[in-house]
Amino acid sequence: MLLNGKADELKRYSKLNYVAEKFVEKAREVWEYSDLQIRCIYLISDLAKKGSGVFSIAYSSFKKMFEQRFNLKISLSTVRRFFALMEKLNLLSINEAKRKNEQQSANIYIIEQQHDEIENEHPIEQPSEHQNVSKETDNKQKPLTKELAVVKQEGRQDKVIFDLYLEYKQQGIDKKLFERVVSEVRVKNDVKNFGGYLRGALNNVIGHKETKSRVKDIMAFYSNTTVEKYSSTGSVAFYNWLEE
């Protein structure tokens, strides 16, 4: 558990000669982000400046700062998921922290990657043993290309799923039904165009719901006219198959 403090005190945990623009460039290189996530990246890049790539903030404070800066709403769950994504991409590490009085504090975030340093830049003074550990940690934590590809694919699918949910929610598909369709599509291994396949499946559901609705309307009309007439005489047995 790291010891929290002011920005100048957090510099001792820095692992690189931090440059905000280089961090943003590296982040955009390894992932395809939504507009909301891109704004989160720029906010993180600024928060890390004073601590040379290290900062500490509570999720609730990040949420408030984001909404004030960009005049946009963001949920706490979205903030948590975004920081988890940053850690999964090895762009930053999330470290538990405590205050000097031993009480637990907000997490400390350490920027792990940015674009390569420009030669002849003056490095931040750090203990030599800390620098060696940092280099070893960087080498060990760099994700494999295959693993990163899987992470990217999962992220793209999540964005497609979210966008399609908002679209088809307006067409009468509730969350429970939507999630059931997504689960059925995800288990198929031969799907090359996930978004297109999911959209087709959702359109089929819409078509089925509309057909069922039309049939119910017809049967209701039939039930209120012909069936009532014949059932009263015992000539026709009516079987309500729609309720099975």
MIDOSE-1310 file (N, C-alpha, C; in nm, 2 decimals, decimal comma, always signed):
residues 244
mlln	+0,09/-0,12/+0,00/+0,00/+0,00/+0,00/+0,09/+0,12/+0,00; +0,06/+0,22/-0,09/+0,15/+0,34/-0,11/+0,10/+0,44/-0,01; +0,19/+0,54/+0,02/+0,16/+0,65/+0,11/+0,12/+0,77/+0,03; +0,00/+0,81/+0,05/-0,06/+0,93/-0,02/+0,00/+1,06/+0,03
gkad	-0,02/+1,16/-0,05/+0,03/+1,29/-0,02/+0,01/+1,39/-0,12; +0,07/+1,51/-0,12/+0,06/+1,61/-0,22/+0,13/+1,57/-0,35; +0,10/+1,64/-0,45/+0,15/+1,61/-0,59/+0,30/+1,59/-0,59; +0,37/+1,69/-0,52/+0,52/+1,68/-0,51/+0,57/+1,56/-0,44
elkr	+0,49/+1,51/-0,34/+0,53/+1,39/-0,27/+0,50/+1,26/-0,35; +0,40/+1,27/-0,44/+0,37/+1,15/-0,52/+0,47/+1,13/-0,63; +0,55/+1,23/-0,66/+0,65/+1,22/-0,77/+0,75/+1,10/-0,75; +0,77/+1,06/-0,62/+0,86/+0,95/-0,60/+0,81/+0,82/-0,65
yskl	+0,68/+0,81/-0,69/+0,63/+0,69/-0,75/+0,64/+0,69/-0,90; +0,68/+0,80/-0,96/+0,68/+0,82/-1,10/+0,77/+0,72/-1,17; +0,73/+0,66/-1,28/+0,81/+0,56/-1,36/+0,86/+0,62/-1,49; +0,83/+0,74/-1,52/+0,88/+0,79/-1,65/+0,88/+0,95/-1,64
nyva	+0,95/+1,00/-1,74/+0,95/+1,15/-1,76/+0,82/+1,19/-1,82; +0,72/+1,22/-1,74/+0,58/+1,23/-1,80/+0,56/+1,35/-1,88; +0,50/+1,33/-2,00/+0,45/+1,44/-2,08/+0,31/+1,41/-2,12; +0,22/+1,49/-2,09/+0,08/+1,47/-2,11/+0,04/+1,43/-2,25
ekfv	+0,10/+1,51/-2,35/+0,07/+1,48/-2,49/+0,11/+1,34/-2,53; +0,22/+1,30/-2,48/+0,27/+1,16/-2,51/+0,18/+1,05/-2,46; +0,13/+1,08/-2,34/+0,04/+0,98/-2,28/-0,09/+0,97/-2,36; -0,14/+1,09/-2,40/-0,27/+1,09/-2,48/-0,24/+1,01/-2,61
ekar	-0,13/+1,04/-2,67/-0,10/+0,98/-2,80/-0,09/+0,83/-2,79; -0,02/+0,78/-2,68/-0,01/+0,64/-2,66/-0,14/+0,57/-2,63; -0,22/+0,64/-2,55/-0,36/+0,59/-2,52/-0,44/+0,57/-2,64; -0,44/+0,67/-2,73/-0,52/+0,66/-2,85/-0,46/+0,56/-2,95
evwe	-0,34/+0,53/-2,94/-0,28/+0,43/-3,03/-0,32/+0,29/-3,00; -0,35/+0,25/-2,87/-0,38/+0,12/-2,83/-0,53/+0,08/-2,82; -0,62/+0,18/-2,84/-0,76/+0,15/-2,82/-0,84/+0,25/-2,91; -0,97/+0,20/-2,93/-1,07/+0,29/-3,00/-1,17/+0,33/-2,90
ysdl	-1,18/+0,46/-2,87/-1,26/+0,51/-2,76/-1,38/+0,58/-2,80; -1,48/+0,58/-2,71/-1,60/+0,66/-2,73/-1,56/+0,81/-2,70; -1,65/+0,90/-2,74/-1,62/+1,04/-2,71/-1,61/+1,07/-2,56; -1,69/+1,00/-2,48/-1,68/+1,02/-2,34/-1,55/+0,97/-2,29
qirc	-1,50/+0,86/-2,33/-1,37/+0,80/-2,29/-1,26/+0,89/-2,33; -1,26/+0,95/-2,45/-1,15/+1,04/-2,49/-1,14/+1,16/-2,40; -1,26/+1,21/-2,35/-1,25/+1,32/-2,26/-1,19/+1,28/-2,12; -1,22/+1,15/-2,08/-1,16/+1,10/-1,96/-1,01/+1,09/-1,97
iyli	-0,96/+1,06/-2,09/-0,82/+1,05/-2,11/-0,75/+1,18/-2,10; -0,81/+1,29/-2,15/-0,76/+1,42/-2,14/-0,76/+1,47/-2,00; -0,86/+1,44/-1,93/-0,87/+1,48/-1,79/-0,76/+1,41/-1,71; -0,74/+1,28/-1,73/-0,63/+1,20/-1,66/-0,50/+1,26/-1,70
sdla	-0,48/+1,30/-1,82/-0,35/+1,35/-1,86/-0,31/+1,48/-1,79; -0,42/+1,56/-1,76/-0,39/+1,68/-1,69/-0,37/+1,66/-1,54; -0,45/+1,56/-1,48/-0,43/+1,53/-1,34/-0,30/+1,48/-1,31; -0,23/+1,41/-1,40/-0,10/+1,35/-1,38/+0,01/+1,45/-1,39
kkgs	-0,01/+1,57/-1,44/+0,10/+1,66/-1,47/+0,18/+1,70/-1,34; +0,11/+1,74/-1,24/+0,19/+1,79/-1,12/+0,27/+1,68/-1,05; +0,22/+1,56/-1,06/+0,29/+1,45/-1,00/+0,38/+1,37/-1,09; +0,41/+1,43/-1,21/+0,50/+1,36/-1,31/+0,45/+1,22/-1,34
gvfs	+0,32/+1,22/-1,37/+0,27/+1,09/-1,41/+0,20/+1,01/-1,30; +0,19/+1,07/-1,18/+0,12/+1,01/-1,07/+0,02/+1,11/-1,01; -0,10/+1,05/-0,97/-0,20/+1,14/-0,91/-0,29/+1,05/-0,83; -0,37/+1,11/-0,74/-0,46/+1,04/-0,65/-0,59/+1,12/-0,66
iays	-0,70/+1,04/-0,68/-0,83/+1,11/-0,68/-0,94/+1,00/-0,65; -1,04/+1,04/-0,58/-1,16/+0,94/-0,56/-1,24/+0,94/-0,69; -1,31/+0,83/-0,71/-1,40/+0,82/-0,83/-1,50/+0,93/-0,83; -1,56/+0,96/-0,71/-1,66/+1,06/-0,70/-1,61/+1,20/-0,74
sfkk	-1,48/+1,23/-0,70/-1,42/+1,36/-0,73/-1,39/+1,36/-0,88; -1,35/+1,25/-0,94/-1,32/+1,25/-1,08/-1,45/+1,28/-1,16; -1,56/+1,21/-1,11/-1,69/+1,23/-1,18/-1,73/+1,38/-1,17; -1,72/+1,44/-1,06/-1,75/+1,58/-1,04/-1,67/+1,67/-1,13
mfeq	-1,54/+1,65/-1,13/-1,44/+1,73/-1,21/-1,48/+1,71/-1,36; -1,51/+1,59/-1,40/-1,54/+1,56/-1,54/-1,66/+1,64/-1,58; -1,77/+1,64/-1,50/-1,89/+1,71/-1,53/-1,88/+1,86/-1,54; -1,79/+1,91/-1,45/-1,77/+2,05/-1,45/-1,69/+2,10/-1,57
rfnl	-1,59/+2,02/-1,61/-1,50/+2,06/-1,71/-1,57/+2,05/-1,85; -1,64/+1,94/-1,87/-1,70/+1,91/-2,01/-1,85/+1,94/-2,02; -1,91/+1,97/-1,90/-2,06/+2,00/-1,90/-2,13/+1,88/-1,96; -2,09/+1,76/-1,92/-2,15/+1,63/-1,95/-2,17/+1,55/-1,83
kisl	-2,27/+1,47/-1,83/-2,30/+1,37/-1,72/-2,22/+1,24/-1,74; -2,17/+1,19/-1,63/-2,10/+1,06/-1,64/-2,14/+0,99/-1,50; -2,16/+0,86/-1,51/-2,20/+0,78/-1,39/-2,07/+0,73/-1,32; -2,08/+0,70/-1,19/-1,97/+0,65/-1,12/-1,93/+0,51/-1,17
stvr	-2,03/+0,43/-1,22/-1,99/+0,30/-1,27/-1,91/+0,31/-1,40; -1,94/+0,42/-1,48/-1,87/+0,44/-1,60/-1,73/+0,48/-1,57; -1,71/+0,56/-1,47/-1,58/+0,60/-1,42/-1,49/+0,48/-1,38; -1,56/+0,40/-1,30/-1,49/+0,28/-1,25/-1,45/+0,19/-1,36
rffa	-1,54/+0,17/-1,46/-1,51/+0,08/-1,57/-1,40/+0,14/-1,66; -1,39/+0,27/-1,67/-1,29/+0,33/-1,75/-1,15/+0,32/-1,69; -1,14/+0,34/-1,56/-1,01/+0,32/-1,49/-0,97/+0,17/-1,50; -1,06/+0,08/-1,49/-1,03/-0,06/-1,50/-0,98/-0,09/-1,64
lmek	-1,04/-0,03/-1,74/-0,99/-0,04/-1,88/-0,85/+0,01/-1,90; -0,82/+0,13/-1,84/-0,69/+0,18/-1,85/-0,58/+0,09/-1,79; -0,62/+0,03/-1,68/-0,53/-0,06/-1,61/-0,51/-0,19/-1,70; -0,62/-0,24/-1,76/-0,61/-0,36/-1,84/-0,53/-0,34/-1,96
lnll	-0,53/-0,21/-2,01/-0,44/-0,18/-2,13/-0,30/-0,15/-2,09; -0,27/-0,15/-1,96/-0,14/-0,12/-1,90/-0,10/+0,02/-1,93; -0,19/+0,11/-1,93/-0,16/+0,25/-1,95/-0,14/+0,32/-1,81; -0,21/+0,27/-1,71/-0,18/+0,31/-1,58/-0,20/+0,19/-1,48
sine	-0,15/+0,21/-1,36/-0,17/+0,11/-1,26/-0,25/+0,17/-1,14; -0,34/+0,09/-1,08/-0,42/+0,14/-0,97/-0,37/+0,08/-0,84; -0,33/+0,17/-0,75/-0,26/+0,13/-0,63/-0,34/+0,18/-0,50; -0,37/+0,08/-0,41/-0,43/+0,12/-0,29/-0,33/+0,22/-0,21
akrk	-0,39/+0,31/-0,13/-0,31/+0,41/-0,06/-0,36/+0,43/+0,08; -0,27/+0,49/+0,16/-0,31/+0,53/+0,29/-0,25/+0,66/+0,32; -0,31/+0,73/+0,42/-0,26/+0,86/+0,46/-0,14/+0,84/+0,56; -0,08/+0,95/+0,60/+0,03/+0,94/+0,70/-0,02/+0,89/+0,84
neqq	-0,15/+0,91/+0,86/-0,21/+0,87/+0,99/-0,26/+0,72/+0,98; -0,22/+0,65/+0,87/-0,25/+0,51/+0,85/-0,39/+0,48/+0,80; -0,47/+0,59/+0,79/-0,61/+0,57/+0,74/-0,61/+0,55/+0,59; -0,70/+0,47/+0,54/-0,70/+0,45/+0,39/-0,75/+0,57/+0,32
sani	-0,69/+0,59/+0,20/-0,73/+0,71/+0,12/-0,76/+0,67/-0,02; -0,78/+0,77/-0,10/-0,81/+0,74/-0,24/-0,70/+0,67/-0,31; -0,73/+0,59/-0,41/-0,62/+0,52/-0,48/-0,52/+0,61/-0,54; -0,40/+0,56/-0,56/-0,29/+0,64/-0,63/-0,28/+0,57/-0,77
yiie	-0,28/+0,66/-0,87/-0,27/+0,61/-1,01/-0,14/+0,65/-1,07; -0,07/+0,55/-1,13/+0,06/+0,57/-1,18/+0,06/+0,55/-1,33; +0,10/+0,65/-1,41/+0,10/+0,63/-1,56/+0,21/+0,53/-1,59; +0,18/+0,43/-1,67/+0,28/+0,32/-1,70/+0,34/+0,33/-1,83
qqhd	+0,27/+0,40/-1,93/+0,32/+0,41/-2,06/+0,29/+0,54/-2,12; +0,38/+0,58/-2,21/+0,36/+0,70/-2,30/+0,45/+0,67/-2,42; +0,44/+0,76/-2,52/+0,53/+0,74/-2,63/+0,67/+0,76/-2,59; +0,76/+0,69/-2,67/+0,90/+0,69/-2,63/+0,96/+0,83/-2,60
eien	+1,05/+0,83/-2,50/+1,11/+0,96/-2,46/+1,20/+1,01/-2,57; +1,20/+1,15/-2,58/+1,29/+1,21/-2,68/+1,42/+1,22/-2,61; +1,52/+1,19/-2,69/+1,66/+1,19/-2,63/+1,70/+1,33/-2,59; +1,78/+1,33/-2,49/+1,84/+1,46/-2,43/+1,74/+1,53/-2,34
ehpi	+1,62/+1,47/-2,32/+1,53/+1,53/-2,22/+1,59/+1,50/-2,08; +1,56/+1,60/-1,99/+1,62/+1,58/-1,85/+1,52/+1,49/-1,77; +1,57/+1,38/-1,73/+1,48/+1,29/-1,65/+1,45/+1,35/-1,51; +1,34/+1,30/-1,46/+1,31/+1,34/-1,32/+1,40/+1,26/-1,22
eqps	+1,45/+1,33/-1,12/+1,54/+1,27/-1,03/+1,46/+1,16/-0,94; +1,51/+1,04/-0,95/+1,45/+0,93/-0,87/+1,56/+0,85/-0,82; +1,54/+0,77/-0,71/+1,64/+0,68/-0,66/+1,67/+0,58/-0,77; +1,80/+0,55/-0,78/+1,84/+0,46/-0,89/+1,77/+0,32/-0,88
ehqn	+1,75/+0,27/-0,76/+1,69/+0,14/-0,75/+1,54/+0,14/-0,79; +1,48/+0,26/-0,77/+1,34/+0,27/-0,82/+1,33/+0,27/-0,97; +1,43/+0,33/-1,03/+1,44/+0,34/-1,18/+1,45/+0,20/-1,23; +1,54/+0,12/-1,17/+1,56/-0,02/-1,22/+1,43/-0,10/-1,21
vske	+1,37/-0,09/-1,09/+1,24/-0,16/-1,07/+1,14/-0,12/-1,18; +1,13/+0,01/-1,21/+1,04/+0,06/-1,31/+1,06/-0,01/-1,44; +1,19/-0,01/-1,48/+1,22/-0,07/-1,62/+1,17/-0,22/-1,62; +1,20/-0,29/-1,51/+1,17/-0,43/-1,51/+1,02/-0,45/-1,51
tdnk	+0,95/-0,36/-1,44/+0,80/-0,37/-1,43/+0,74/-0,34/-1,57; +0,80/-0,24/-1,64/+0,75/-0,20/-1,77/+0,76/-0,32/-1,86; +0,88/-0,39/-1,86/+0,90/-0,50/-1,95/+0,80/-0,62/-1,92; +0,78/-0,64/-1,79/+0,69/-0,75/-1,76/+0,54/-0,73/-1,78
qkpl	+0,50/-0,60/-1,77/+0,36/-0,57/-1,78/+0,31/-0,53/-1,92; +0,40/-0,52/-2,02/+0,36/-0,49/-2,15/+0,27/-0,61/-2,20; +0,15/-0,58/-2,25/+0,06/-0,69/-2,29/+0,11/-0,74/-2,42; +0,08/-0,87/-2,44/+0,11/-0,94/-2,57/+0,02/-0,89/-2,67
tkel	+0,06/-0,89/-2,80/-0,02/-0,84/-2,91/-0,15/-0,92/-2,92; -0,14/-1,05/-2,90/-0,27/-1,13/-2,91/-0,36/-1,09/-2,80; -0,31/-1,07/-2,68/-0,40/-1,04/-2,57/-0,46/-0,90/-2,59; -0,38/-0,81/-2,64/-0,43/-0,67/-2,67/-0,54/-0,68/-2,77
avvk	-0,52/-0,76/-2,88/-0,62/-0,77/-2,98/-0,76/-0,82/-2,92; -0,75/-0,92/-2,83/-0,87/-0,97/-2,77/-0,94/-0,86/-2,69; -0,86/-0,78/-2,61/-0,91/-0,67/-2,53/-0,98/-0,57/-2,63; -0,92/-0,53/-2,74/-0,97/-0,44/-2,83/-1,11/-0,49/-2,89
qegr	-1,11/-0,62/-2,92/-1,23/-0,68/-2,98/-1,34/-0,67/-2,88; -1,31/-0,70/-2,75/-1,42/-0,70/-2,65/-1,47/-0,56/-2,63; -1,38/-0,46/-2,63/-1,42/-0,32/-2,62/-1,51/-0,27/-2,73; -1,47/-0,31/-2,86/-1,55/-0,27/-2,97/-1,69/-0,34/-2,96
qdkv	-1,70/-0,46/-2,92/-1,83/-0,53/-2,90/-1,91/-0,46/-2,80; -1,85/-0,42/-2,69/-1,93/-0,35/-2,58/-1,99/-0,22/-2,63; -1,91/-0,15/-2,71/-1,96/-0,02/-2,77/-2,08/-0,05/-2,86; -2,06/-0,15/-2,95/-2,17/-0,19/-3,04/-2,29/-0,23/-2,97
ifdl	-2,28/-0,31/-2,86/-2,39/-0,36/-2,78/-2,46/-0,24/-2,72; -2,39/-0,15/-2,66/-2,45/-0,03/-2,60/-2,53/+0,06/-2,69; -2,46/+0,08/-2,81/-2,53/+0,17/-2,91/-2,66/+0,10/-2,96; -2,65/-0,03/-2,99/-2,77/-0,10/-3,04/-2,88/-0,11/-2,93
yley	-2,84/-0,12/-2,81/-2,94/-0,13/-2,70/-3,02/+0,00/-2,70; -2,95/+0,12/-2,71/-3,02/+0,24/-2,71/-3,11/+0,26/-2,83; -3,07/+0,20/-2,94/-3,15/+0,21/-3,07/-3,27/+0,12/-3,06; -3,26/+0,00/-3,01/-3,37/-0,10/-3,01/-3,46/-0,09/-2,89
kqqg	-3,41/-0,02/-2,79/-3,49/+0,01/-2,67/-3,61/+0,10/-2,72; -3,58/+0,19/-2,81/-3,69/+0,27/-2,87/-3,79/+0,20/-2,95; -3,75/+0,08/-2,99/-3,84/-0,01/-3,07/-3,91/-0,11/-2,99; -3,90/-0,11/-2,86/-3,98/-0,19/-2,77/-3,91/-0,32/-2,72
idkk	-3,78/-0,33/-2,74/-3,71/-0,44/-2,69/-3,65/-0,40/-2,55; -3,70/-0,47/-2,45/-3,65/-0,44/-2,31/-3,52/-0,50/-2,28; -3,46/-0,46/-2,17/-3,32/-0,50/-2,14/-3,30/-0,65/-2,13; -3,40/-0,72/-2,06/-3,39/-0,86/-2,04/-3,39/-0,93/-2,17
lfer	-3,48/-0,90/-2,27/-3,48/-0,96/-2,40/-3,36/-0,93/-2,48; -3,31/-0,81/-2,47/-3,19/-0,77/-2,54/-3,07/-0,85/-2,50; -3,05/-0,86/-2,36/-2,94/-0,94/-2,31/-2,95/-1,08/-2,35; -3,07/-1,14/-2,36/-3,08/-1,28/-2,40/-3,03/-1,29/-2,55
vvse	-3,07/-1,20/-2,64/-3,03/-1,20/-2,77/-2,87/-1,19/-2,78; -2,82/-1,10/-2,71/-2,67/-1,08/-2,71/-2,60/-1,20/-2,66; -2,65/-1,27/-2,56/-2,59/-1,39/-2,51/-2,59/-1,50/-2,62; -2,70/-1,51/-2,69/-2,71/-1,61/-2,80/-2,61/-1,58/-2,91
vrvk	-2,59/-1,45/-2,94/-2,50/-1,42/-3,05/-2,36/-1,44/-3,01; -2,32/-1,41/-2,89/-2,19/-1,42/-2,84/-2,13/-1,56/-2,84; -2,22/-1,66/-2,82/-2,17/-1,80/-2,82/-2,14/-1,85/-2,96; -2,17/-1,78/-3,06/-2,15/-1,83/-3,20/-2,00/-1,79/-3,23
ndvk	-1,92/-1,89/-3,27/-1,78/-1,86/-3,30/-1,75/-1,82/-3,44; -1,85/-1,84/-3,53/-1,82/-1,82/-3,67/-1,87/-1,68/-3,72; -1,90/-1,59/-3,63/-1,96/-1,46/-3,66/-1,84/-1,36/-3,69; -1,83/-1,31/-3,82/-1,73/-1,22/-3,85/-1,76/-1,08/-3,83
nfgg	-1,89/-1,05/-3,85/-1,94/-0,91/-3,83/-2,04/-0,91/-3,71; -1,98/-0,89/-3,59/-2,06/-0,90/-3,47/-2,18/-0,80/-3,47; -2,15/-0,68/-3,51/-2,25/-0,57/-3,51/-2,36/-0,60/-3,60; -2,33/-0,65/-3,73/-2,42/-0,68/-3,83/-2,51/-0,80/-3,79
ylrg	-2,45/-0,90/-3,73/-2,52/-1,02/-3,70/-2,62/-0,99/-3,58; -2,57/-0,91/-3,48/-2,66/-0,88/-3,37/-2,77/-0,79/-3,42; -2,75/-0,70/-3,51/-2,86/-0,61/-3,56/-2,96/-0,70/-3,63; -2,91/-0,80/-3,71/-3,00/-0,89/-3,78/-3,09/-0,97/-3,69
alnn	-3,02/-1,02/-3,58/-3,10/-1,10/-3,48/-3,20/-1,01/-3,41; -3,17/-0,89/-3,38/-3,27/-0,80/-3,32/-3,38/-0,76/-3,41; -3,35/-0,75/-3,54/-3,46/-0,72/-3,64/-3,55/-0,84/-3,65; -3,49/-0,96/-3,64/-3,58/-1,08/-3,64/-3,67/-1,08/-3,52
vigh	-3,62/-1,04/-3,40/-3,70/-1,03/-3,28/-3,82/-0,93/-3,30; -3,78/-0,81/-3,36/-3,88/-0,71/-3,39/-3,99/-0,76/-3,48; -3,95/-0,83/-3,59/-4,04/-0,89/-3,68/-4,13/-0,99/-3,62; -4,07/-1,07/-3,53/-4,15/-1,18/-3,46/-4,26/-1,11/-3,37
ketk	-4,21/-1,01/-3,30/-4,30/-0,94/-3,21/-4,42/-0,87/-3,28; -4,39/-0,81/-3,40/-4,49/-0,75/-3,48/-4,59/-0,85/-3,54; -4,53/-0,96/-3,58/-4,62/-1,07/-3,64/-4,71/-1,12/-3,53; -4,66/-1,15/-3,41/-4,73/-1,20/-3,30/-4,84/-1,10/-3,26
srvk	-4,81/-0,97/-3,26/-4,91/-0,87/-3,23/-5,02/-0,87/-3,33; -4,99/-0,88/-3,46/-5,09/-0,88/-3,56/-5,18/-1,00/-3,55; -5,12/-1,11/-3,52/-5,20/-1,24/-3,51/-5,29/-1,23/-3,39; -5,24/-1,17/-3,28/-5,33/-1,15/-3,16/-5,44/-1,06/-3,19
dima	-5,42/-0,95/-3,27/-5,53/-0,86/-3,30/-5,63/-0,93/-3,38; -5,59/-1,01/-3,48/-5,68/-1,09/-3,56/-5,77/-1,19/-3,48; -5,70/-1,26/-3,39/-5,76/-1,36/-3,31/-5,86/-1,29/-3,21; -5,82/-1,18/-3,16/-5,91/-1,10/-3,07/-6,04/-1,07/-3,14
fysn	-6,02/-1,02/-3,27/-6,14/-0,98/-3,35/-6,22/-1,11/-3,37; -6,16/-1,21/-3,41/-6,23/-1,34/-3,44/-6,30/-1,39/-3,31; -6,23/-1,38/-3,20/-6,29/-1,42/-3,07/-6,41/-1,34/-3,03; -6,41/-1,21/-3,07/-6,53/-1,13/-3,03/-6,64/-1,14/-3,12
ttve	-6,62/-1,20/-3,24/-6,73/-1,21/-3,33/-6,77/-1,35/-3,36; -6,70/-1,42/-3,45/-6,74/-1,55/-3,50/-6,74/-1,65/-3,39; -6,63/-1,65/-3,30/-6,62/-1,76/-3,20/-6,73/-1,75/-3,10; -6,77/-1,62/-3,06/-6,88/-1,61/-2,97/-7,01/-1,66/-3,02
kyss	-7,03/-1,64/-3,15/-7,15/-1,68/-3,22/-7,16/-1,83/-3,22; -7,05/-1,90/-3,26/-7,06/-2,04/-3,27/-7,04/-2,12/-3,14; -6,96/-2,06/-3,05/-6,94/-2,13/-2,92/-7,07/-2,13/-2,84; -7,16/-2,03/-2,86/-7,29/-2,03/-2,79/-7,38/-2,14/-2,83
tgsv	-7,36/-2,19/-2,95/-7,44/-2,30/-3,01/-7,38/-2,43/-2,99; -7,25/-2,43/-2,95/-7,17/-2,55/-2,93/-7,12/-2,61/-3,06; -7,13/-2,54/-3,17/-7,09/-2,59/-3,30/-6,94/-2,59/-3,33; -6,87/-2,49/-3,26/-6,73/-2,48/-3,28/-6,65/-2,48/-3,15
afyn	-6,54/-2,55/-3,14/-6,46/-2,55/-3,02/-6,35/-2,45/-3,04; -6,33/-2,35/-2,96/-6,23/-2,25/-2,98/-6,11/-2,29/-2,89; -5,99/-2,29/-2,95/-5,87/-2,32/-2,88/-5,78/-2,20/-2,88; -5,75/-2,15/-2,76/-5,67/-2,02/-2,76/-5,52/-2,06/-2,76
wlee	-5,47/-2,09/-2,87/-5,33/-2,13/-2,88/-5,23/-2,02/-2,85; -5,27/-1,90/-2,85/-5,17/-1,79/-2,83/-5,13/-1,79/-2,68; -5,21/-1,85/-2,59/-5,18/-1,85/-2,45/-5,10/-1,96/-2,41; -5,07/-2,06/-2,50/-4,99/-2,18/-2,47/-4,84/-2,14/-2,45
